[in-house]
Amino acid sequence: MGRATICAGSRWCVGRNPLYAAVLGVLLSAVAFGQTARDFVLDGRDAWRSAKQNARLSGRLGGERMVGRRVARCVSVGSPVWSFSRDRSYRIAPTVVNVGAFGGRRVVNVTVEAGCAWTAVSNVPWVTIASGASGSRSGIDGDVVAFNRGGMWEGMAASAGRTFKVVQPGVGGGARPENLDSTFGAGQVGTGYVIHAVAVQPDGKVVIGGQFNLVNGVARNCIARLNADGTLDMGFGAGTANDDFPFVLAVAVQPDGKVVIGGGFTRVNGVARGGIARLNVDGTLDASFGARQSGASDWVEAMAVQPDGKVVIGGRFTRVNGVARGGIARLNADGTLDTSFGAGQGGVSGGNFPRVHAVAVQPDGKVVIGGKFTRVNGVARNCIARLNADGTLDASFGAGQSGVNGLVEAVVVQPDGKVVLGGWFTRVNGVARSGIARLNADGTLDTSFGAGQSGVSGGRFPAVSAVAVQPDGKVVLGGKFTRVNGVARSGIARLNVDGTLDASFGAGQSGVSESVDAVVVKPDVRLAALKKRLSGRLNVMALWQVCQR
């Protein structure tokens, strides 16, 4: 008696063979259309009788229990036609696929038994089969999901006869509430200490910088790269700053994939580099950048890469490559000092440890700086200023304004030229603004943003450490706070374009148990936020589904 593998959806003609009825129960000869006859042994005569009465047949094949249902009659032999299935014939994972609003690939793993053919079918027009449409062994069903410009999409697709749900938020109205992306970093242990900076590559990989020596249990000193799912990218170099207490405070990815880092260190991968360095795409040191240069005399806390490849750096240094530069400087593409920027200028000064903590380059080449200072190039400017493309002070920005009464930690220039500020302050140009504000293009306070709102609060020193502006104009905040505009929000929140709280973001969520030092909106409209403990994950970067409305 032979054994047969019955795949889901197969049809078999079944007839009674009385020869073995008395000894083995009922032996049925099962004949598949286009296949040779094989034997199928039922549990017993009672099961067969019950099957005839209820149009249902149960039995065992190769030691496995089978269930069949009569679907038609077999014309050739006059016996019923049955459809048999076995739960373990096919498996797919996952059964629910979430794809970002900007679309992309979705993958379902198909597990089958040898000889069982399968196909993949999309029953929604916005899911296109790209690879693995069919097979006769285990494989991958890879599809492409279109860009969703409307509300949330939900559809059913199928692989190997098993259906699964595809869910995609939209960049328009009707998107679902935001939640922590549980697929990012799941099962990973994160870093050993603090993450200060993050940059997202075009391929979705994430570069992180901070003060740590382990990432997901693997040695990485202060700089590492994560794959799009939060696992460590093993192809990105293992060594970085090798001082007693090194740290990376700023990270920027160039268009060619090279990574510029700034912070408090004197060596990178064993080679002398003072606070600024560039890494190749594999994490090795780019020896052509900053070669034979002394670097910055103190911490580099902020940076921005210009379209021409030059790098603007800010920090609490007083010299760069041996030349006087007070907290702000620009490097050429090879890491040498750009002497045409800030020549003869005094940079930032005033107060204890004056420094530039945030830098943003406008499309016209002007540079907005924020930090802790009272003067810029000898002119009164409190913690916020704008420089011309040559490093001289732009006198038209903030003229006659009192500025900010505390540290500015984040600066973002909007497409309309307005500037969003985050930091540890309570007043901007003499008007109450707690931790978050927006300036007009001339440096005056934009009173339409946050008017009548209380800003961030909670804890001893509530502050906004990071700001990201979404394409729809909404503003994401990260920092150390427990309330935003009087509503409970811990460490992470989103504001509408007028500065009011976006109640749909983080509603009913516990937020972050520590502070958030950096945020960035990824191309797939998700938000990356990081530092210390995020929803129970130790010092690991986390992703939120950020669905624009």
C-alpha positions as CSV (number, residue, x, y, z in Angstrom):
1,M,0.0,0.0,0.0
2,G,1.6,3.3,-1.1
3,R,1.4,6.7,0.5
4,A,0.4,9.9,-1.1
5,T,0.9,13.6,-0.2
6,I,-2.3,15.4,-0.4
7,C,-1.8,19.2,-1.0
8,A,-4.4,21.8,-0.1
9,G,-7.0,22.1,-2.9
10,S,-6.3,18.7,-4.5
11,R,-9.3,16.7,-5.7
12,W,-9.4,12.9,-5.3
13,C,-12.0,10.3,-6.6
14,V,-12.8,7.9,-3.8
15,G,-14.4,4.5,-4.1
16,R,-14.9,1.6,-1.7
17,N,-12.7,-1.5,-1.9
18,P,-14.4,-4.4,0.1
19,L,-11.4,-6.7,0.0
20,Y,-9.9,-5.3,3.3
21,A,-13.1,-4.2,4.9
22,A,-13.2,-7.0,7.5
23,V,-9.5,-6.8,8.6
24,L,-8.2,-3.3,8.1
25,G,-11.5,-1.4,8.2
26,V,-12.4,0.3,5.0
27,L,-9.7,0.6,2.3
28,L,-10.4,3.2,-0.2
29,S,-8.6,3.5,-3.5
30,A,-7.9,7.2,-4.1
31,V,-7.4,8.3,-7.6
32,A,-6.3,11.9,-8.4
33,F,-7.1,13.3,-11.7
34,G,-4.1,12.9,-14.0
35,Q,-2.3,10.8,-11.3
36,T,-1.9,7.1,-10.6
37,A,-4.0,5.3,-8.0
38,R,-2.8,5.4,-4.4
39,D,-4.2,3.9,-1.3
40,F,-5.9,5.9,1.4
41,V,-6.7,4.2,4.8
42,L,-9.6,5.4,6.8
43,D,-10.0,5.2,10.6
44,G,-12.8,2.6,10.2
45,R,-16.1,1.6,8.7
46,D,-18.1,4.0,11.0
47,A,-16.2,6.9,9.7
48,W,-17.0,6.0,6.1
49,R,-20.7,5.5,6.8
50,S,-20.8,8.9,8.6
51,A,-19.0,10.4,5.7
52,K,-21.6,9.1,3.2
53,Q,-24.4,10.6,5.3
54,N,-22.8,14.0,6.1
55,A,-20.7,14.5,2.9
56,R,-17.6,14.5,5.0
57,L,-14.7,12.0,5.1
58,S,-11.9,11.7,7.7
59,G,-8.9,9.4,7.8
60,R,-5.2,9.1,7.9
61,L,-2.6,9.4,5.2
62,G,1.0,8.6,6.0
63,G,0.2,8.7,9.7
64,E,-1.4,12.1,9.5
65,R,-5.1,12.8,10.0
66,M,-6.9,14.1,7.0
67,V,-10.3,15.8,6.5
68,G,-12.2,15.7,3.2
69,R,-15.4,17.2,1.9
70,R,-17.4,16.0,-1.1
71,V,-17.5,18.6,-3.8
72,A,-18.8,16.7,-6.9
73,R,-19.1,13.3,-8.5
74,C,-16.4,11.6,-10.5
75,V,-17.9,10.9,-13.9
76,S,-15.4,8.2,-14.9
77,V,-16.1,5.9,-12.0
78,G,-19.3,7.2,-10.5
79,S,-17.7,7.8,-7.1
80,P,-17.9,11.1,-5.1
81,V,-15.1,13.6,-5.6
82,W,-13.5,14.9,-2.4
83,S,-11.3,17.9,-1.6
84,F,-8.8,16.9,1.0
85,S,-6.6,19.3,3.0
86,R,-4.0,19.0,5.7
87,D,-3.1,22.1,7.8
88,R,0.6,21.4,7.6
89,S,0.6,21.2,3.8
90,Y,1.3,24.9,3.6
91,R,2.4,27.6,6.0
92,I,2.9,31.4,5.5
93,A,4.4,34.0,7.7
94,P,3.5,36.6,8.6
95,T,-0.3,36.6,8.3
96,V,-0.6,40.4,8.6
97,V,1.8,42.7,6.6
98,N,2.2,46.4,7.4
99,V,3.7,48.6,4.7
100,G,4.6,52.3,5.1
101,A,2.5,54.9,3.2
102,F,5.3,55.5,0.7
103,G,5.0,51.9,-0.3
104,G,7.8,49.3,-0.8
105,R,8.3,45.6,-0.8
106,R,6.4,43.2,1.4
107,V,7.6,39.6,1.8
108,V,5.7,36.5,2.9
109,N,7.6,33.3,3.6
110,V,5.9,30.2,2.2
111,T,6.7,26.8,3.6
112,V,5.4,23.7,1.8
113,E,6.0,20.0,1.7
114,A,7.9,18.6,-1.3
115,G,5.8,18.2,-4.4
116,C,3.1,20.6,-3.3
117,A,2.8,23.4,-5.9
118,W,1.7,26.9,-4.8
119,T,0.9,30.2,-6.3
120,A,0.7,33.8,-5.1
121,V,-2.3,36.0,-5.9
122,S,-3.0,39.6,-5.3
123,N,-6.7,40.6,-5.1
124,V,-6.0,44.4,-4.6
125,P,-4.7,46.6,-7.4
126,W,-2.1,48.4,-5.2
127,V,-0.2,45.1,-4.5
128,T,1.8,43.8,-7.5
129,I,3.6,40.4,-7.4
130,A,7.3,41.1,-8.0
131,S,8.9,37.7,-7.3
132,G,8.1,34.2,-6.1
133,A,4.7,34.0,-7.8
134,S,4.7,30.3,-7.7
135,G,6.8,27.3,-6.8
136,S,6.9,23.6,-5.9
137,R,9.0,24.0,-2.8
138,S,9.4,26.5,0.1
139,G,10.0,30.0,-1.1
140,I,9.3,33.7,-0.7
141,D,6.4,35.6,-2.1
142,G,7.8,39.1,-2.7
143,D,5.3,41.9,-3.8
144,V,5.5,45.6,-4.3
145,V,3.0,47.9,-2.6
146,A,2.2,51.2,-4.3
147,F,2.5,54.7,-2.8
148,N,-0.7,55.4,-0.9
149,R,-1.6,59.1,-1.2
150,G,-5.1,58.7,0.3
151,G,-6.5,57.1,3.5
152,M,-5.6,53.8,5.0
153,W,-5.7,50.8,2.7
154,E,-6.5,47.3,3.8
155,G,-6.6,44.3,1.4
156,M,-6.4,40.6,1.3
157,A,-3.8,38.7,-0.8
158,A,-3.0,35.0,-0.9
159,S,0.0,32.8,-1.1
160,A,-0.3,29.0,-1.4
161,G,-4.0,29.2,-0.8
162,R,-3.5,31.0,2.5
163,T,-4.9,34.5,2.8
164,F,-3.2,37.3,4.7
165,K,-4.0,41.0,5.3
166,V,-2.0,43.8,3.8
167,V,-2.3,47.1,5.8
168,Q,-1.0,50.4,4.5
169,P,-1.5,53.9,6.1
170,G,-1.9,56.8,3.7
171,V,-0.4,60.3,3.5
172,G,-3.9,61.7,3.2
173,G,-6.8,61.7,5.6
174,G,-8.1,58.7,7.4
175,A,-4.8,57.2,8.5
176,R,-4.7,55.0,11.5
177,P,-3.2,56.2,14.8
178,E,0.5,56.0,15.3
179,N,2.1,53.1,17.3
180,L,5.5,51.8,18.2
181,D,6.8,49.8,15.3
182,S,7.3,46.4,17.1
183,T,9.1,45.0,14.1
184,F,12.1,47.3,14.5
185,G,14.7,46.1,16.9
186,A,12.5,43.2,18.2
187,G,14.6,40.8,20.2
188,Q,17.6,43.2,20.2
189,V,19.3,44.5,23.3
190,G,20.3,47.9,22.0
191,T,23.4,49.8,23.1
192,G,25.3,49.8,26.3
193,Y,24.7,53.5,27.0
194,V,23.5,56.7,25.3
195,I,22.6,57.4,21.6
196,H,23.0,61.0,20.7
197,A,22.6,61.2,16.9
198,V,20.9,59.4,14.1
199,A,20.9,59.6,10.3
200,V,18.8,57.5,7.9
201,Q,20.3,56.4,4.6
202,P,18.3,56.3,1.4
203,D,18.3,52.5,1.6
204,G,16.6,52.6,5.0
205,K,19.6,51.7,7.1
206,V,20.2,53.8,10.2
207,V,23.5,55.2,11.4
208,I,23.7,55.9,15.1
209,G,26.2,57.8,17.1
210,G,26.6,58.2,20.9
211,Q,28.5,57.0,23.9
212,F,28.5,53.2,23.8
213,N,30.7,50.2,23.2
214,L,28.2,47.5,22.4
215,V,25.3,47.3,20.0
216,N,23.0,44.2,20.3
217,G,25.8,42.5,22.2
218,V,28.5,43.2,19.5
219,A,31.5,45.5,20.0
220,R,30.9,48.9,18.4
221,N,32.6,52.0,19.8
222,C,30.3,55.1,19.5
223,I,29.3,54.6,15.9
224,A,27.3,51.8,14.3
225,R,24.8,51.1,11.5
226,L,21.6,49.3,11.8
227,N,19.7,47.4,9.1
228,A,16.2,48.6,8.3
229,D,14.8,46.1,10.8
230,G,17.0,47.3,13.7
231,T,19.5,44.5,13.6
232,L,23.2,45.4,13.5
233,D,24.7,45.8,10.1
234,M,27.8,43.6,10.4
235,G,29.2,45.1,7.2
236,F,29.8,48.5,8.8
237,G,33.2,48.9,10.6
238,A,33.6,47.9,14.3
239,G,36.0,50.6,15.6
240,T,35.6,54.3,16.1
241,A,36.7,56.6,18.9
242,N,39.3,55.0,21.2
243,D,39.6,57.5,24.0
244,D,38.9,57.0,27.7
245,F,35.5,58.7,27.4
246,P,34.8,59.1,23.7
247,F,31.4,60.0,22.2
248,V,29.8,60.9,18.9
249,L,27.3,63.8,19.1
250,A,26.6,64.5,15.4
251,V,26.2,62.2,12.3
252,A,25.5,63.1,8.7
253,V,25.3,60.9,5.6
254,Q,26.7,62.3,2.4
255,P,25.0,61.6,-1.0
256,D,27.8,59.2,-1.9
257,G,27.1,57.1,1.3
258,K,30.1,58.2,3.3
259,V,29.4,59.2,6.9
260,V,30.7,62.3,8.6
261,I,30.9,62.2,12.4
262,G,31.5,64.8,15.1
263,G,31.9,64.6,18.8
264,G,34.5,64.4,21.6
265,F,37.2,62.0,20.5
266,T,40.9,62.2,19.4
267,R,41.2,58.9,17.5
268,V,39.1,57.0,15.0
269,N,39.9,53.4,14.1
270,G,43.3,54.0,15.8
271,V,44.1,57.1,13.7
272,A,44.3,60.6,15.1
273,R,41.2,62.7,14.4
274,G,40.2,65.6,16.5
275,G,36.5,65.7,17.0
276,I,35.6,65.4,13.3
277,A,36.1,62.5,10.8
278,R,34.6,60.8,7.8
279,L,34.0,57.1,7.3
280,N,33.7,55.1,4.1
281,V,30.5,53.3,3.3
282,D,31.9,50.2,5.1
283,G,32.7,52.1,8.3
284,T,36.5,52.2,7.7
285,L,38.2,55.6,8.1
286,D,38.3,57.8,5.0
287,A,42.0,58.7,5.2
288,S,41.6,61.5,2.6
289,F,39.4,63.6,4.9
290,G,41.2,65.6,7.5
291,A,44.6,64.1,6.7
292,R,47.4,65.9,8.6
293,Q,44.8,68.2,10.2
294,S,44.5,68.8,13.9
295,G,40.7,69.0,13.8
296,A,38.6,70.8,16.4
297,S,40.0,71.9,19.7
298,D,36.9,70.8,21.6
299,W,33.6,69.0,21.0
300,V,31.8,69.1,17.7
301,E,28.1,69.0,18.6
302,A,26.3,69.7,15.3
303,M,27.0,69.5,11.6
304,A,25.3,69.9,8.2
305,V,26.6,68.7,4.8
306,Q,26.1,71.3,2.0
307,P,25.2,70.4,-1.5
308,D,28.7,71.2,-2.6
309,G,30.2,68.7,-0.2
310,K,31.4,71.3,2.3
311,V,30.6,70.5,6.0
312,V,29.4,73.2,8.4
313,I,30.3,72.2,12.0
314,G,29.2,73.7,15.3
315,G,30.3,73.1,18.9
316,R,32.3,74.5,21.8
317,F,35.6,74.6,20.1
318,T,37.8,77.7,19.7
319,R,40.1,76.5,17.0
320,V,39.8,74.3,13.9
321,N,42.9,72.9,12.2
322,G,44.9,75.4,14.3
323,V,42.9,78.4,13.1
324,A,40.7,80.5,15.5
325,R,37.0,79.7,15.0
326,G,34.6,80.3,17.8
327,G,32.0,77.5,17.8
328,I,31.2,77.6,14.1
329,A,33.3,76.7,11.1
330,R,33.1,75.2,7.6
331,L,35.3,72.5,6.2
332,N,36.1,71.8,2.6
333,A,35.2,68.4,1.1
334,D,38.6,67.1,2.0
335,G,38.4,68.2,5.7
336,T,40.6,71.2,5.4
337,L,39.3,74.5,6.9
338,D,37.3,76.6,4.5
339,T,39.1,79.9,5.2
340,S,36.5,81.9,3.2
341,F,33.9,81.2,5.9
342,G,34.1,83.2,9.1
343,A,37.4,84.7,8.3
344,G,38.1,87.6,10.7
345,Q,34.9,86.9,12.6
346,G,34.7,86.2,16.3
347,G,32.1,83.4,16.2
348,V,29.9,82.8,19.2
349,S,30.8,84.2,22.7
350,G,29.3,85.1,26.0
351,G,28.3,83.1,29.1
352,N,29.8,79.9,30.4
353,F,31.0,77.5,27.7
354,P,29.5,79.4,24.7
355,R,28.8,76.9,21.9
356,V,26.7,76.1,18.9
357,H,24.5,73.1,19.5
358,A,22.4,73.1,16.3
359,V,23.1,74.0,12.6
360,A,20.8,74.2,9.6
361,V,21.8,75.3,6.1
362,Q,19.1,77.1,4.1
363,P,18.7,76.6,0.3
364,D,20.3,80.0,-0.3
365,G,23.4,78.9,1.6
366,K,22.7,80.9,4.7
367,V,23.3,79.1,8.0
368,V,21.0,79.2,11.0
369,I,22.7,78.4,14.3
370,G,21.3,77.7,17.8
371,G,23.0,77.1,21.1
372,K,24.2,78.9,24.2
373,F,25.7,82.3,23.5
374,T,24.9,86.0,23.8
375,R,27.0,87.4,21.0
376,V,27.8,86.4,17.4
377,N,30.7,88.0,15.6
378,G,30.6,90.7,18.4
379,V,26.9,91.5,17.9
380,A,24.2,90.8,20.5
381,R,22.4,87.6,19.6
382,N,20.9,85.4,22.3
383,C,21.1,81.7,21.4
384,I,19.8,82.0,17.9
385,A,21.3,83.7,14.8
386,R,21.7,83.4,11.1
387,L,25.0,83.7,9.1
388,N,25.5,84.7,5.5
389,A,27.1,82.1,3.2
390,D,30.5,83.6,4.0
391,G,30.1,83.3,7.8
392,T,29.3,86.9,8.5
393,L,26.3,87.8,10.6
394,D,23.0,88.2,8.7
395,A,22.0,91.4,10.4
396,S,18.4,91.2,9.0
397,F,17.6,88.1,11.0
398,G,16.6,88.8,14.6
399,A,17.4,92.5,14.5
400,G,16.0,94.3,17.5
401,Q,14.8,91.0,19.0
402,S,15.7,89.8,22.5
403,G,16.2,86.2,21.2
404,V,15.9,83.1,23.3
405,N,16.4,83.0,27.1
406,G,17.9,79.5,27.2
407,L,19.8,76.8,25.3
408,V,18.6,76.1,21.8
409,E,19.2,72.4,21.1
410,A,17.4,71.9,17.8
411,V,16.9,74.0,14.7
412,V,14.9,73.1,11.5
413,V,14.3,75.3,8.5
414,Q,10.9,74.7,6.9
415,P,10.4,75.0,3.1
416,D,8.7,78.4,3.6
417,G,11.8,79.7,5.4
418,K,10.3,79.7,8.9
419,V,12.6,78.2,11.6
420,V,11.4,75.8,14.3
421,L,13.3,75.9,17.5
422,G,13.5,73.3,20.3
423,G,15.4,73.6,23.6
424,W,15.5,74.5,27.2
425,F,13.9,77.9,27.3
426,T,10.7,79.7,28.5
427,R,10.7,82.9,26.4
428,V,11.4,83.8,22.8
429,N,11.7,87.5,21.9
430,G,10.1,88.3,25.2
431,V,7.0,86.1,24.6
432,A,6.3,83.0,26.7
433,R,7.3,79.8,24.8
434,S,8.3,76.7,26.7
435,G,10.7,74.5,24.9
436,I,9.3,74.9,21.4
437,A,8.7,77.9,19.1
438,R,8.7,79.0,15.5
439,L,10.3,82.1,14.0
440,N,9.4,83.9,10.8
441,A,12.0,84.1,8.0
442,D,13.3,87.4,9.5
443,G,13.8,86.0,13.0
444,T,10.7,87.5,14.6
445,L,8.4,85.2,16.5
446,D,5.7,83.5,14.5
447,T,2.8,84.2,16.9
448,S,0.5,81.9,14.9
449,F,2.4,78.9,16.1
450,G,1.8,77.8,19.7
451,A,-0.3,80.9,20.6
452,G,-2.0,80.2,23.9
453,Q,-0.3,76.9,24.4
454,S,1.8,76.0,27.4
455,G,4.5,74.1,25.5
456,V,6.5,71.3,27.2
457,S,6.4,70.8,31.0
458,G,7.0,68.2,33.7
459,G,10.2,67.2,35.6
460,R,12.9,69.5,36.9
461,F,14.2,70.7,33.5
462,P,11.7,70.1,30.7
463,A,13.2,70.6,27.3
464,V,12.9,69.7,23.6
465,S,16.2,68.1,22.4
466,A,15.1,67.2,18.9
467,V,12.7,68.4,16.2
468,A,11.7,67.0,12.9
469,V,9.2,68.5,10.4
470,Q,7.1,66.2,8.4
471,P,6.3,66.8,4.7
472,D,2.8,67.9,5.8
473,G,4.2,70.5,8.1
474,K,3.5,68.7,11.4
475,V,6.3,69.0,13.9
476,V,7.6,66.0,15.9
477,L,9.2,66.7,19.2
478,G,11.6,64.6,21.3
479,G,13.1,65.5,24.6
480,K,12.6,65.3,28.4
481,F,9.1,66.2,29.3
482,T,5.9,64.6,30.6
483,R,3.3,67.0,29.3
484,V,2.8,69.0,26.0
485,N,0.3,71.8,26.0
486,G,-1.1,70.5,29.3
487,V,-1.7,66.9,27.9
488,A,0.2,63.9,29.1
489,R,3.0,63.1,26.6
490,S,6.2,61.5,27.7
491,G,9.4,62.2,25.7
492,I,7.7,62.2,22.3
493,A,4.9,64.2,20.8
494,R,3.6,65.7,17.6
495,L,2.2,69.2,17.0
496,N,-0.1,70.4,14.3
497,V,1.0,73.1,11.9
498,D,-0.3,75.8,14.3
499,G,1.6,74.4,17.3
500,T,-1.4,72.7,18.9
501,L,-1.0,69.2,20.1
502,D,-1.8,66.5,17.5
503,A,-4.0,64.4,19.8
504,S,-4.0,61.4,17.4
505,F,-0.2,60.8,17.9
506,G,0.6,58.8,21.0
507,A,-2.9,58.9,22.4
508,G,-3.2,56.3,25.2
509,Q,0.5,55.4,24.9
510,S,3.0,55.6,27.8
511,G,5.6,57.2,25.6
512,V,9.3,57.1,26.5
513,S,10.6,56.4,30.0
514,E,13.7,58.6,29.6
515,S,14.6,61.4,27.2
516,V,14.8,61.4,23.4
517,D,17.9,63.0,21.9
518,A,17.2,62.7,18.2
519,V,14.3,62.3,15.8
520,V,14.1,61.9,12.1
521,V,11.2,61.2,9.8
522,K,12.1,58.3,7.5
523,P,11.2,58.2,3.8
524,D,8.5,55.5,4.6
525,V,6.8,58.1,6.9
526,R,8.0,56.5,10.1
527,L,9.6,58.3,12.9
528,A,12.9,57.2,14.4
529,A,13.5,58.3,18.0
530,L,16.2,57.4,20.3
531,K,18.0,57.5,23.6
532,K,18.0,55.5,26.8
533,R,14.9,53.4,27.6
534,L,12.3,53.4,24.9
535,S,9.2,51.3,25.8
536,G,11.3,48.8,27.8
537,R,14.2,48.5,25.3
538,L,17.5,49.5,26.8
539,N,19.1,52.3,24.9
540,V,17.9,51.0,21.5
541,M,16.5,53.1,18.8
542,A,12.7,52.7,18.2
543,L,10.4,53.4,15.3
544,W,6.9,54.7,15.5
545,Q,4.4,54.4,12.7
546,V,4.0,58.0,11.7
547,C,0.9,58.3,9.5
548,Q,0.4,61.8,8.2
549,R,-3.1,63.2,8.1
